[in-house]
Amino acid sequence: MAILLDRNSKIVVQGITGREASMVTRHTLDYGTPIVAGVTPGKGGESVHGAPVYDTLAAACRAHELNTSMVYVPPAFVYDAVLEAIANGIKFIFIATENVPQQDVIKFLHLARREGVRVVGPNSVGIISPADRVKLGAIGGDNVERCFVPGHVGVISRSGGMTAETSWMVKKAGYGVSTSVSIGGDALIGSPPKELLALFEKDPETRAVVTFSEPGTSFEEEMADYIQQGGFTKPLVSFVAGRFTESLPEGTVFGHAGAMISGGAGKPSQKVARLKQAGALVAEQFDDLIPLLKKALG
């Protein structure tokens, strides 16, 4: 069973005629995922790899039953795209665009939560559930099976590239993934790991979850609290990257916009300690994920 999307997802791509969006649409359709329509103002009446294009999302929704949106528009237009999706009853919005203005993100995430709309991203490479052969975003490209095969392990990563590598490690350990989620690398995102743990907890097909963590944010501390409160009861195997960053000046940004240590918060060592205290299995080296996962699942 997948989380976030499944074979009943009816997907629209906002900005579908763009170069990247068009390529992702082709790969997604080739994988078997149901993209129903696309939207690009001024391009109505065209088609992209068989998906009809509309000038507005409202027009697409009148013509099709839609419940999921992939947003592939420039950063300055993401706010309007998300508001348009919410206004037209879309309940799950995936945002691939990076460097979206933070004020815009604050406003549309507030509105989305008020309206009961799930957002993943911004700056997410994608979501994939191999058993159902459904995916959103560029994740897996045109060679999905290299990293993503069906199984019973959930994967959560802030890094898009490490979403794939972590899923490959799960495959190398002799398992596969139920759903892999790139949560997004921008400073503000819609679905932090704690919220995804809640979804994986309810998924009967997910037997364990693996996370790839980075410096910055309080995500791991929130996960640890959630585990200790009894919200997540399945095995959690984690790797926290970037311990070297603790010797660098405070306020240094590493890679992703949210990967910043400030005032002691966001330190990898602190994340490791809190996760271990909560009962998670924490890998010292990335390769250690394999024996720890085998230990967790037998």
Secondary structure, 3 states (H helix, E strand, C coil): CCCCCCCCCCEEEECCCCHHHHHHHHHHHHHCCCEEEEECCCCCCCEECCEEEECCHHHHHHHCCCCEEEECCCHHHHHHHHHHHHHCCCCEEEECCCCCCHHHHHHHHHHHHHHCCEEECCCCCEEEECCCCEEEECCCCCCHHHCCCEEEEEEEECCHHHHHHHHHHHHHCCCCEEEEEECCCCCCCCCCHHHHHHHHHHCCCCCEEEEEECCCCCHHHHHHHHHHCCCCCCCEEEEECCHHHHHCCCCCECCCCCCECECCECCHHHHHHHHHHHCCEEECCHHHHHHHHHHHHC
